[in-house]
């Protein structure tokens, strides 16, 4: 008996949106998975997003208020007894940024399926051409990962994952943001390399066949002196109505600032930025995903049909970041994330 298996033949169509800090993203996604035989599976994803940015950080920059992004990804899975190999290639494009990713992951079961070891490597090539500039920057990404999932008992499972990422290029930061030096905006400067490590552990309890409680912790550190802690609590269970299933989560995140971040620097340095994503902040996310089983309405045309509605609220509080010209008031905002999608298994 093996725990590894190929994904089901499935198609899904989704709509998603994000709004917060006078910025909104709307998009749609189409995914198709198909297995031509018991050992092979292929999938294709296409996503189209539209960004409307009216935040104060970009109001005075050359970045336009509206831009679009297209992403295409292809996946292949090969399963042989207790081994699974996944290969993925993806490309995304927007007017000022091109990104390409190639990934390889391998999974190996042991101890009659009671544990699974995984290893993976990803390579990325990006090109940035900022608006209003003749500058062209190439960025290289490398990611190596390792994971172990262990069945502890009939009801308990543990997981451990480690990732190492290495990025190099002249545009690792946001080219549209400024730094503040004695209250005056100047061009932000970032290091040309970044190496990071991420460790995560999770403990899952299977209360019954459809009810699962999860505790997940992740620690991140990099050579920009950023340290981040993330704790996620998740509970998934069917409702009293047999056709409904609810997945809810609560996430806490805390991050330290980069060594070259300053809300308002008093002395010049080689690297300096006023990027809020590199400041010291915390956020709390509360979300749910409600799934409705529609299969009985579509029999015999499909094996399973599910409708999904997911919503999350995220509250951001910044400890040492304020808007330019308003040093006395620290910044905070709330973001809303909405997803609606339907999946069909055949």
C-alpha positions in Angstrom: 0.0 0.0 0.0 1.4 3.4 -1.0 0.3 6.9 0.1 1.8 8.6 -3.0 -0.7 8.8 -5.8 -1.2 10.9 -9.0 -3.6 13.8 -8.8 -7.2 13.2 -10.0 -8.4 14.1 -13.4 -9.8 17.5 -12.7 -10.6 20.9 -14.1 -11.2 24.1 -12.2 -12.2 27.7 -12.9 -11.6 30.4 -10.3 -12.0 34.1 -9.7 -10.0 35.9 -7.0 -9.6 39.4 -5.7 -7.4 41.3 -3.2 -8.0 44.8 -1.9 -6.0 46.8 0.7 -4.0 50.0 1.0 -5.7 51.5 -2.0 -4.5 48.6 -4.1 -6.6 45.9 -5.7 -6.0 42.8 -7.8 -8.6 40.9 -9.7 -8.0 37.8 -11.7 -9.2 34.5 -13.0 -7.5 31.1 -13.3 -8.2 28.0 -15.4 -6.6 24.6 -14.4 -6.8 21.3 -16.2 -5.3 18.0 -15.0 -5.3 14.7 -16.9 -3.8 11.2 -16.5 -3.3 9.3 -19.7 -2.2 6.2 -17.8 -1.7 5.0 -14.2 1.9 6.3 -14.1 1.6 9.7 -15.8 -0.3 12.9 -15.1 -0.1 16.3 -16.8 -1.6 19.7 -15.9 -1.8 23.2 -17.3 -2.7 26.4 -15.5 -3.5 29.8 -17.0 -4.0 32.9 -14.9 -4.8 36.5 -15.8 -4.6 39.3 -13.3 -5.3 43.0 -13.3 -3.6 45.3 -10.8 -5.0 48.7 -9.8 -2.5 50.6 -7.7 -3.4 53.9 -6.1 -1.3 53.6 -2.9 0.6 56.5 -1.7 3.9 54.6 -2.2 3.5 54.6 -6.0 1.5 57.8 -6.5 4.6 59.9 -7.3 6.4 57.2 -9.3 6.4 56.3 -12.9 4.5 53.1 -12.2 1.1 53.2 -13.9 -2.2 52.9 -12.1 -3.3 49.8 -14.0 -1.3 46.9 -15.3 -2.0 43.3 -16.3 -0.2 40.0 -15.7 -0.5 36.6 -17.5 0.9 33.4 -16.1 1.1 30.0 -17.8 2.3 26.9 -16.0 2.8 23.3 -17.2 3.2 20.3 -14.8 4.1 16.7 -15.3 4.0 13.8 -12.7 5.5 10.4 -13.0 4.6 7.7 -10.4 6.4 4.3 -10.1 5.5 2.2 -7.1 6.9 4.2 -4.0 8.5 7.1 -6.0 7.0 10.2 -7.5 8.7 12.8 -9.7 7.2 16.2 -10.5 8.4 18.6 -13.2 7.0 22.1 -13.6 7.7 25.1 -15.9 6.0 28.4 -15.7 6.2 31.9 -17.2 4.6 35.1 -16.2 4.6 38.4 -18.0 3.6 42.0 -17.2 4.7 45.2 -19.0 7.8 45.8 -16.8 8.6 42.2 -15.6 9.2 38.8 -17.1 9.7 35.7 -15.0 10.4 32.1 -15.8 10.6 29.1 -13.4 11.7 25.5 -13.8 11.2 23.1 -10.9 12.0 19.4 -10.1 10.6 17.6 -7.1 11.1 14.0 -6.0 9.2 12.0 -3.4 10.1 8.6 -1.9 8.0 6.6 0.4 9.5 4.4 3.1 8.4 2.1 5.9 5.4 0.8 4.0 4.1 4.3 3.4 4.5 5.6 7.0 7.0 8.3 5.9 7.8 10.2 2.8 11.0 12.0 2.0 11.0 14.9 -0.6 13.7 16.9 -2.3 13.3 19.7 -4.8 15.2 22.3 -6.8 13.9 25.4 -8.7 15.6 27.7 -11.0 14.3 31.1 -12.0 15.2 33.8 -14.5 13.6 37.2 -14.3 14.0 40.4 -16.3 13.0 43.8 -15.0 12.5 46.9 -17.3 11.2 49.7 -15.1 8.7 52.2 -16.6 10.3 55.5 -17.7 13.8 54.0 -17.7 16.2 52.4 -20.2 17.4 50.2 -17.4 17.3 46.4 -17.9 18.1 44.1 -15.0 18.4 40.3 -15.0 17.7 38.4 -11.8 18.6 34.8 -11.0 16.8 32.6 -8.5 17.8 29.3 -7.0 15.8 27.3 -4.4 16.7 24.0 -2.8 14.2 22.2 -0.5 13.9 19.1 1.6 10.9 17.6 3.4 9.9 14.7 5.7 6.4 13.6 6.5 6.0 10.9 9.2 2.9 9.1 10.3 3.1 8.9 14.1 -0.1 7.0 14.7 -3.5 6.4 13.2 -4.5 10.0 14.1 -1.2 11.9 14.2 1.1 13.0 11.4 4.1 15.3 11.5 5.9 17.3 8.8 9.2 19.0 8.5 10.5 21.2 5.6 13.6 23.2 4.9 14.2 25.7 2.1 17.3 27.5 1.0 16.9 30.4 -1.6 19.6 32.4 -3.3 18.8 35.5 -5.4 21.2 37.6 -7.4 20.7 40.6 -9.6 20.7 44.4 -9.6 17.0 44.7 -8.9 16.1 42.7 -5.9 14.1 45.5 -4.4 11.2 47.7 -5.6 12.5 50.1 -8.3 9.6 52.5 -7.8 10.1 53.2 -4.1 12.3 55.8 -2.5 14.3 56.1 0.7 14.2 58.9 3.2 17.3 60.8 4.3 16.7 63.6 6.8 13.1 63.8 5.5 14.1 64.1 1.8 13.2 61.4 -0.7 16.3 59.8 -2.4 16.7 56.8 -4.7 16.5 53.6 -2.8 19.4 51.1 -3.0 19.4 47.4 -2.3 22.1 44.7 -2.1 22.5 42.7 -5.3 22.4 39.3 -3.6 20.1 37.7 -1.0 20.4 34.3 0.6 17.6 33.0 2.9 16.7 29.9 5.0 13.2 28.8 6.0 12.3 26.0 8.4 8.8 24.8 9.1 7.2 22.1 11.2 3.6 20.9 11.3 1.5 18.6 13.4 -1.8 17.2 12.0 -4.5 15.4 14.0 -7.1 13.4 12.1 -10.0 13.5 14.4 -12.1 11.5 12.0 -12.0 10.7 8.2 -13.0 14.3 7.2 -12.0 16.4 10.3 -8.4 17.5 10.6 -6.7 20.0 13.0 -3.3 21.4 12.1 -0.7 23.5 13.9 2.0 24.9 11.5 5.1 27.0 12.5 7.6 28.6 10.1 10.8 30.5 10.8 12.6 32.6 8.1 15.9 34.3 8.2 18.2 35.9 5.5 21.4 37.8 5.2 19.5 41.1 5.0 19.0 40.5 8.7 15.3 39.8 8.4 13.9 37.2 10.9 10.2 36.2 10.6 8.0 33.9 12.6 4.6 32.5 11.3 2.2 30.4 13.3 -0.9 29.0 11.6 -3.8 27.2 13.2 -6.2 25.3 10.8 -9.3 23.3 11.4 -11.2 21.5 8.6 -14.5 19.7 9.2 -17.9 19.0 7.6 -20.9 20.9 8.7 -24.1 19.3 9.9 -25.4 19.6 6.4 -23.6 16.6 4.6 -23.0 18.7 1.5 -21.0 21.4 3.2 -17.3 21.3 4.4 -15.6 24.2 6.2 -11.9 24.9 6.4 -10.9 27.8 8.7 -7.5 29.2 9.7 -5.9 31.8 11.9 -2.4 33.0 11.1 0.0 35.1 13.1 3.1 36.6 11.5 5.9 38.7 12.9 8.9 40.2 11.0 12.0 42.2 11.9 13.3 44.9 9.6 16.1 44.6 7.1 19.5 46.0 8.2 19.3 48.8 5.6 15.7 49.8 6.2 15.0 53.2 7.8 11.8 55.1 8.3 13.8 58.3 8.1 17.6 57.9 8.0 19.8 60.5 9.5 23.1 59.3 7.8 23.8 58.1 4.3 24.7 54.4 3.8 25.6 52.1 0.8 22.1 50.6 0.9 18.9 52.3 2.1 15.2 51.9 1.6 11.8 52.9 2.9 10.1 49.8 1.6 7.3 48.8 4.1 7.8 45.1 3.2 11.3 45.3 4.7 10.2 47.1 7.9 9.3 45.7 11.3 5.6 44.6 11.3 3.1 42.0 12.3 -0.1 40.8 10.7 -3.0 38.6 11.7 -5.1 36.7 9.1 -8.5 35.1 9.7 -10.0 33.1 6.9 -12.3 30.3 5.8 -13.0 28.2 2.8 -16.5 26.8 2.5 -16.9 23.9 0.0 -20.3 22.7 -1.3 -20.7 19.3 -2.8 -22.7 19.7 -6.1 -22.0 16.2 -7.4 -25.6 14.9 -7.1 -26.8 17.7 -9.5 -24.3 16.6 -12.2 -24.5 12.8 -12.1 -23.7 11.1 -14.4 -21.7 13.8 -16.2 -18.9 14.1 -13.6 -17.6 12.0 -10.7 -17.3 15.0 -8.3 -18.3 18.7 -8.6 -17.5 21.1 -5.8 -18.2 24.8 -5.4 -15.8 26.8 -3.2 -16.0 30.2 -1.5 -13.0 31.4 0.4 -12.6 34.7 2.2 -9.8 36.1 4.4 -9.2 39.3 6.4 -5.6 40.4 7.0 -4.7 43.1 9.5 -1.3 44.8 9.1 0.4 46.9 11.8 3.8 48.5 11.2 6.1 49.2 14.1 8.5 51.6 12.4 7.0 52.6 9.1 5.0 55.7 8.3 3.9 57.6 5.2 6.3 60.2 3.8 5.6 63.5 5.5 3.7 61.9 8.4 6.4 60.5 10.7 4.3 60.7 13.8 1.6 58.2 12.7 2.7 54.6 12.2 1.0 52.9 9.2 -1.6 50.1 9.4 -4.3 48.8 7.1 -6.7 45.9 6.5 -6.8 43.7 3.4 -9.6 41.5 2.0 -9.0 38.4 -0.1 -11.8 36.6 -1.9 -11.8 33.4 -4.0 -14.6 31.7 -5.8 -14.0 28.6 -7.8 -15.6 25.4 -9.0 -13.8 22.1 -9.5 -14.9 19.1 -11.6 -13.4 15.6 -11.2 -14.0 13.1 -13.9 
